[in-house]
Amino acid sequence: MGKYLAVLGGLAAMLLGVILVAFVWWREFYELIFGCIPPLLFFGGLIALVAGISSIKDGARTKRLEAETGEKTEGMNKDAK
């Protein structure tokens, strides 16, 4: 029975929240949402920038390691002949 009360209580809280936002605190809610957009864009861009730089560094490191591995393999093949 307690699970059903929790579900009903949750639904009632959601309904009350929607009613309060729609009819009482619409302006505050609107300002809050639009106030969150610039920081979200900034930090999303920052994360994308860091991920891009990291990807570029990893690609360069991979090329360098492949080149070193290729040189070592060629050197071993020449020694074996």
GICOR-V323581 format. One record per run of one state. SS is the DSSP state (H for helix, E for strand, C for the rest). FROM is the first residue (numbers start at 0). TO is the last residue. If there is no record, write none. Layout:
BEGIN
ss=<SS:SS>
from=<FROM:FROM>
to=<TO:TO>
END
This chain:
BEGIN
ss=<C:H:C:H:C>
from=<0:1:23:25:80>
to=<0:22:24:79:80>
END
